[in-house]
């Protein structure tokens, strides 16, 4: 963890309530908490201030591969996707999480908001599915399936306005025009030569950033859907992107941020 703006490194060890080995698969930061998905199917809610564990939930036995945290009608909801294709929703302070077993037929590798009332999830086989959160417990209702198998594994998702972007194994980014409950294919953004590992929207500037295993970051102008800059600072595969104000942070397996 880094304390902004001075970027002072802080390190603290958590004693997790698990009696056997596991590894952390995904982390989502949201409104003062970290949500940690583990390889044993556990979801942990950790307070940002003192790193204490506020909630522990065993969602299943399959590794959690993606997490999205969002606020709906004053309640915080966590959506998690696992390696068996299941989607889980946990709305605080509910005790029992809800599950959509068989939501996908393979690993759920990416989850994002498609618009204010829709969730998008993408899987290893290249399918993107749209869901609506409904009812007091925010259960998932499937509204549409987008076939992106032509481009392979969906490894990243993000949205900007009424457009959904999916990053694929082929190195391409698919643009989808989202309506009330579905989406239609709009355009294919080409340029990367390897898997698009991460996407980050920069709404204040109308830009989309993409990070790839080809070791580059590309900046796209969303209105014209064209690449306006290629950044080649890393010497290894990109792992993450995060837009922070007017800055864009990138991380790579070369150990650089």
Sine and cosine of phi, psi and omega as CSV:
sin_phi,cos_phi,sin_psi,cos_psi,sin_omega,cos_omega
0.00,0.00,0.62,-0.79,0.02,-1.00
-0.86,-0.51,0.75,-0.67,-0.01,-1.00
-1.00,-0.03,0.94,-0.35,-0.01,-1.00
-0.99,0.12,0.49,-0.87,0.10,0.99
-1.00,-0.06,-0.03,1.00,-0.09,-1.00
-0.99,0.10,-0.08,1.00,0.03,-1.00
0.80,0.60,0.70,0.72,0.06,-1.00
-1.00,0.10,0.82,-0.58,-0.05,-1.00
-0.97,0.26,0.72,-0.69,0.08,-1.00
-0.82,-0.57,0.65,-0.76,-0.03,-1.00
-0.77,-0.64,0.71,-0.70,0.03,-1.00
-0.51,-0.86,0.62,-0.78,-0.04,-1.00
-0.98,-0.17,0.74,-0.67,0.05,-1.00
-0.99,-0.17,0.69,-0.73,0.15,-0.99
-1.00,-0.05,0.98,-0.21,-0.10,-0.99
-0.99,0.11,0.54,-0.84,-0.06,-1.00
-0.99,0.17,0.83,0.55,-0.04,-1.00
-0.72,-0.70,0.69,-0.72,-0.12,-0.99
-0.99,-0.15,0.16,0.99,0.01,-1.00
-0.57,-0.82,0.18,-0.98,-0.12,-0.99
-0.94,0.34,0.52,-0.85,0.08,-1.00
-0.33,-0.94,0.13,-0.99,0.13,-0.99
-0.72,-0.69,0.41,-0.91,0.00,-1.00
-0.98,0.18,0.80,-0.59,-0.03,-1.00
-0.99,-0.13,-0.56,0.83,-0.08,-1.00
-0.37,-0.93,0.47,-0.88,0.01,-1.00
-0.66,-0.75,0.68,-0.74,0.07,-1.00
-0.77,-0.63,0.80,-0.60,0.06,-1.00
-0.99,-0.13,0.72,-0.69,-0.06,-1.00
-0.37,-0.93,0.89,-0.45,0.17,-0.99
0.74,0.67,0.80,0.60,0.10,-1.00
1.00,0.04,0.10,0.99,0.00,-1.00
-0.73,-0.68,0.42,-0.91,0.23,-0.97
-0.94,-0.33,0.72,-0.69,0.09,-1.00
-0.94,-0.33,0.88,-0.47,-0.15,-0.99
-0.93,-0.36,0.81,-0.58,0.07,-1.00
-0.97,-0.24,0.77,-0.64,-0.11,-0.99
-0.93,-0.36,0.26,-0.97,-0.04,-1.00
-0.95,0.30,-0.20,0.98,0.05,-1.00
-0.99,-0.15,0.19,0.98,0.04,-1.00
1.00,0.04,0.15,0.99,-0.03,-1.00
-1.00,0.00,0.57,-0.82,0.11,-0.99
-0.89,-0.45,0.79,-0.61,0.00,-1.00
-0.87,-0.48,0.67,-0.74,0.12,-0.99
-0.96,-0.28,0.88,-0.47,-0.09,-1.00
-0.88,-0.48,0.76,-0.65,0.01,-1.00
-0.95,0.32,0.71,-0.71,-0.03,-1.00
-0.94,0.34,-0.52,0.85,-0.12,-0.99
-0.94,0.35,-0.70,0.72,-0.07,-1.00
-0.78,-0.63,0.13,0.99,0.04,-1.00
0.89,0.45,0.36,0.93,0.04,-1.00
-0.99,0.14,0.53,-0.85,0.00,-1.00
-0.99,0.12,0.89,-0.45,-0.03,-1.00
-1.00,-0.04,-0.45,0.89,-0.02,-1.00
-0.42,-0.91,0.60,-0.80,0.04,-1.00
-0.73,-0.68,0.79,-0.61,-0.05,-1.00
-0.69,-0.72,0.83,-0.56,0.10,-0.99
-1.00,0.02,0.99,-0.16,-0.07,-1.00
-0.97,0.26,-0.51,0.86,-0.02,-1.00
-0.02,-1.00,-0.44,-0.90,0.01,-1.00
-0.91,-0.41,-0.21,0.98,-0.03,-1.00
-1.00,0.08,0.58,-0.82,0.03,-1.00
-0.84,0.55,0.67,-0.74,0.11,-0.99
-0.99,0.13,0.80,-0.60,-0.10,-0.99
-0.95,-0.32,-0.24,0.97,-0.03,-1.00
-0.39,-0.92,0.54,-0.84,-0.02,-1.00
-0.65,-0.76,0.65,-0.76,0.14,-0.99
-0.74,-0.67,0.74,-0.67,0.09,-1.00
-0.91,-0.42,0.68,-0.73,-0.03,-1.00
-0.46,-0.89,0.28,-0.96,0.01,-1.00
-0.92,-0.40,0.77,-0.64,0.03,-1.00
-0.75,-0.66,0.84,-0.54,0.06,-1.00
0.78,0.63,0.66,0.75,0.05,-1.00
0.99,0.11,-0.04,1.00,0.00,-1.00
-0.91,-0.41,0.60,-0.80,0.04,-1.00
-1.00,0.02,0.75,-0.66,0.01,-1.00
-0.84,-0.55,0.72,-0.70,0.05,-1.00
-0.94,-0.34,0.80,-0.61,0.06,-1.00
-0.92,-0.39,0.80,-0.60,-0.03,-1.00
-0.78,-0.62,0.62,-0.78,0.05,-1.00
-0.90,-0.44,0.65,-0.76,-0.06,-1.00
-0.91,-0.42,-0.01,-1.00,-0.12,-0.99
-0.97,0.24,-0.19,0.98,0.04,-1.00
-1.00,-0.09,0.04,1.00,0.00,-1.00
1.00,0.01,0.18,0.98,-0.02,-1.00
-1.00,-0.01,0.58,-0.81,0.13,-0.99
-0.93,-0.36,0.70,-0.71,-0.01,-1.00
-0.87,-0.49,0.60,-0.80,0.14,-0.99
-0.81,-0.59,0.70,-0.71,0.06,-1.00
-0.74,-0.67,0.90,-0.43,0.01,-1.00
-0.97,-0.25,0.88,-0.47,0.01,-1.00
-0.92,0.39,0.66,-0.75,0.06,1.00
-0.98,-0.18,0.50,0.87,0.01,-1.00
-0.82,0.58,0.54,-0.84,0.00,-1.00
-1.00,0.07,-0.66,0.75,-0.11,-0.99
-0.97,-0.24,0.85,-0.53,0.07,-1.00
-0.96,0.29,0.42,-0.91,0.05,-1.00
-0.98,-0.19,0.51,-0.86,-0.03,-1.00
-0.77,-0.63,0.50,-0.87,0.13,-0.99
-0.87,-0.49,0.99,0.10,-0.03,-1.00
-0.91,0.40,0.64,-0.76,0.01,-1.00
0.95,0.30,0.32,0.95,0.03,-1.00
-0.84,0.54,-0.65,0.76,0.09,-1.00
-0.80,-0.60,0.31,-0.95,0.01,-1.00
-0.99,-0.14,0.10,0.99,0.06,-1.00
-0.43,-0.90,-0.07,-1.00,-0.06,-1.00
-0.75,0.67,0.73,-0.69,0.16,-0.99
-1.00,-0.02,0.96,-0.29,-0.15,-0.99
-0.98,-0.20,-0.21,0.98,-0.03,-1.00
-0.47,-0.88,0.63,-0.77,0.08,-1.00
-0.67,-0.74,0.66,-0.75,0.02,-1.00
-0.42,-0.91,0.31,-0.95,0.15,-0.99
-0.97,0.23,0.81,-0.59,0.04,-1.00
-1.00,0.08,-0.51,0.86,0.12,-0.99
-0.22,-0.98,-0.09,-1.00,-0.16,-0.99
-0.87,0.50,-0.44,0.90,-0.06,-1.00
-0.85,-0.52,0.21,0.98,-0.01,-1.00
-0.77,-0.64,0.58,-0.81,0.08,-1.00
-0.92,-0.40,0.64,-0.77,0.08,-1.00
-0.91,-0.41,0.63,-0.78,0.08,-1.00
-0.73,-0.68,0.61,-0.80,-0.04,-1.00
-0.80,-0.60,0.54,-0.84,-0.10,-1.00
-0.83,-0.56,0.04,-1.00,-0.09,-1.00
-0.90,0.43,-0.45,0.89,-0.05,-1.00
-1.00,0.05,-0.15,0.99,0.05,-1.00
0.98,-0.21,0.26,0.96,0.06,-1.00
-0.99,-0.13,0.64,-0.77,0.12,-0.99
-0.91,-0.42,0.76,-0.65,0.01,-1.00
-0.85,-0.52,0.57,-0.82,0.03,-1.00
-0.95,-0.31,0.60,-0.80,-0.08,-1.00
-0.67,-0.74,0.52,-0.85,0.11,-0.99
-0.92,-0.40,0.70,-0.71,0.08,-1.00
-1.00,0.10,0.84,-0.54,-0.10,-1.00
-0.75,-0.67,0.46,-0.89,0.08,-1.00
0.99,0.16,0.14,-0.99,-0.04,-1.00
-0.90,0.44,-0.45,0.90,0.00,-1.00
-1.00,-0.10,0.08,1.00,0.00,-1.00
0.81,0.58,0.80,0.60,0.10,-0.99
-0.95,0.31,0.47,-0.88,-0.03,-1.00
-1.00,0.04,0.79,-0.62,0.11,-0.99
-0.90,-0.44,0.85,-0.53,-0.04,-1.00
-0.94,0.34,0.75,-0.66,-0.01,-1.00
-0.89,-0.45,-0.45,0.89,-0.04,-1.00
-0.25,-0.97,0.46,-0.89,0.12,-0.99
-0.86,-0.52,0.80,-0.60,0.00,-1.00
-0.96,-0.28,0.85,-0.52,-0.06,-1.00
-1.00,0.07,0.96,-0.30,0.04,-1.00
-0.86,-0.50,0.40,0.92,-0.06,-1.00
-0.89,0.45,-0.40,0.92,0.04,-1.00
-0.84,0.54,-0.53,0.85,-0.07,-1.00
-0.99,-0.17,-0.02,1.00,0.07,-1.00
0.99,0.12,-0.22,-0.97,-0.08,-1.00
-0.68,0.74,0.74,-0.68,0.10,-1.00
-1.00,0.01,0.94,-0.35,-0.07,-1.00
-0.96,-0.26,-0.23,0.97,-0.02,-1.00
-0.44,-0.90,0.52,-0.86,0.02,-1.00
-0.61,-0.79,0.59,-0.81,0.20,-0.98
-0.34,-0.94,0.18,-0.98,0.00,-1.00
-0.66,-0.75,0.37,-0.93,0.08,-1.00
-0.49,-0.87,0.90,-0.43,-0.09,-1.00
0.90,0.43,-0.77,-0.64,0.00,-1.00
-0.99,-0.13,0.35,0.94,-0.01,-1.00
-0.89,-0.46,0.68,-0.73,0.08,-1.00
-0.94,-0.35,0.68,-0.73,-0.01,-1.00
-0.87,-0.49,0.75,-0.66,0.05,-1.00
-0.84,-0.54,0.77,-0.64,0.01,-1.00
-0.99,-0.15,0.70,-0.72,-0.20,-0.98
-0.83,-0.55,0.24,-0.97,0.02,-1.00
-0.87,0.49,-0.50,0.86,-0.02,-1.00
-0.93,0.36,-0.26,0.96,-0.10,-0.99
0.99,-0.10,0.00,1.00,-0.01,-1.00
-0.99,-0.13,0.38,-0.93,0.10,-1.00
-0.88,-0.47,0.83,-0.56,0.04,-1.00
-1.00,-0.05,0.68,-0.73,0.04,-1.00
-0.95,-0.31,0.79,-0.62,-0.03,-1.00
-0.86,-0.51,0.72,-0.69,0.09,-1.00
-1.00,0.02,0.89,-0.46,-0.13,-0.99
-0.99,-0.14,0.73,-0.68,0.11,-0.99
-0.92,-0.38,-0.46,-0.89,-0.12,-0.99
-0.88,0.48,-0.61,0.80,-0.08,-1.00
-0.61,-0.80,0.00,1.00,-0.05,-1.00
-0.59,-0.81,-0.14,-0.99,0.02,-1.00
-0.43,-0.90,0.48,-0.88,0.05,-1.00
-0.84,-0.54,0.55,-0.84,0.00,-1.00
-0.92,0.40,0.74,-0.67,-0.04,-1.00
-0.93,-0.36,-0.72,0.69,-0.07,-1.00
-0.25,-0.97,0.38,-0.92,0.09,-1.00
-0.94,-0.35,0.83,-0.55,0.04,-1.00
-0.99,-0.11,0.90,-0.44,-0.06,-1.00
-0.95,-0.31,0.45,-0.90,0.03,-1.00
0.38,-0.93,-0.69,0.72,0.06,-1.00
-0.95,0.31,0.51,-0.86,-0.01,-1.00
-0.96,-0.29,0.09,1.00,0.03,-1.00
-0.49,-0.87,0.05,-1.00,-0.10,-1.00
-0.75,0.66,0.70,-0.71,0.08,-1.00
-1.00,0.04,0.98,-0.18,-0.15,-0.99
-0.98,0.19,-0.50,0.87,-0.11,-0.99
-0.48,-0.88,0.50,-0.86,0.03,-1.00
-0.72,-0.69,0.57,-0.82,0.06,-1.00
-0.60,-0.80,0.81,-0.59,0.04,-1.00
-1.00,0.04,0.63,-0.78,0.07,-1.00
-0.84,-0.54,0.98,0.20,-0.15,-0.99
-0.88,0.48,-0.52,0.85,-0.02,-1.00
-0.90,0.43,-0.39,0.92,-0.04,-1.00
-0.91,-0.41,-0.02,1.00,-0.03,-1.00
0.91,0.42,0.58,0.82,-0.07,-1.00
-0.85,-0.53,0.42,-0.91,0.11,-0.99
-0.82,-0.57,0.72,-0.69,0.08,-1.00
-0.94,-0.35,0.63,-0.78,0.03,-1.00
-0.76,-0.66,0.69,-0.73,0.04,-1.00
-0.89,-0.46,0.67,-0.74,-0.16,-0.99
-0.76,-0.65,0.28,-0.96,0.13,-0.99
-0.95,0.31,-0.07,1.00,0.10,-1.00
-0.99,0.12,0.14,0.99,0.10,-1.00
0.97,0.23,0.24,0.97,-0.01,-1.00
-0.87,-0.50,0.39,-0.92,0.19,-0.98
-0.92,-0.38,0.75,-0.66,0.06,-1.00
-0.92,-0.40,0.64,-0.76,0.05,-1.00
-0.95,-0.32,0.79,-0.61,-0.07,-1.00
-0.89,-0.46,0.68,-0.73,0.13,-0.99
-1.00,0.09,0.87,-0.49,-0.16,-0.99
-0.95,0.33,-0.59,0.81,-0.04,-1.00
-0.90,0.44,-0.69,0.73,-0.01,-1.00
-1.00,-0.09,-0.15,0.99,-0.02,-1.00
0.79,0.62,0.82,0.58,0.02,-1.00
-0.65,-0.76,0.45,-0.89,0.01,-1.00
-0.98,0.18,0.77,-0.64,-0.02,-1.00
-0.93,-0.37,-0.21,0.98,0.03,-1.00
-0.31,-0.95,0.59,-0.81,0.11,-0.99
-0.87,-0.50,0.81,-0.58,-0.02,-1.00
-0.94,-0.34,0.84,-0.54,-0.04,-1.00
-0.85,-0.52,0.94,0.34,-0.02,-1.00
-0.98,-0.22,-0.41,0.91,-0.04,-1.00
-1.00,0.01,0.40,-0.91,-0.01,-1.00
-0.91,-0.41,0.28,0.96,0.01,-1.00
-0.40,-0.92,0.02,-1.00,-0.06,-1.00
-0.85,0.53,0.66,-0.75,0.11,-0.99
-0.95,0.30,0.59,-0.80,0.02,-1.00
-0.88,-0.48,-0.48,0.87,-0.06,-1.00
-0.36,-0.93,0.46,-0.89,0.09,-1.00
-0.70,-0.72,0.59,-0.81,0.07,-1.00
-0.54,-0.84,0.80,-0.60,0.06,-1.00
-1.00,0.02,0.79,-0.62,-0.03,-1.00
-0.72,-0.69,0.99,-0.15,-0.07,-1.00
0.89,0.46,-0.84,-0.55,0.02,-1.00
-1.00,-0.08,0.14,0.99,-0.01,-1.00
-0.94,-0.33,0.45,-0.89,0.10,-1.00
-0.84,-0.55,0.83,-0.55,0.02,-1.00
-0.98,-0.20,0.71,-0.70,0.04,-1.00
-0.79,-0.61,0.56,-0.83,0.04,-1.00
-0.75,-0.66,0.48,-0.88,-0.09,-1.00
-0.59,-0.81,0.30,-0.95,0.06,-1.00
-0.96,0.28,0.02,1.00,0.15,-0.99
-0.98,0.18,-0.02,1.00,0.06,-1.00
1.00,0.05,0.08,1.00,-0.06,-1.00
-0.98,-0.21,0.57,-0.82,0.16,-0.99
-0.86,-0.51,0.00,0.00,0.00,0.00
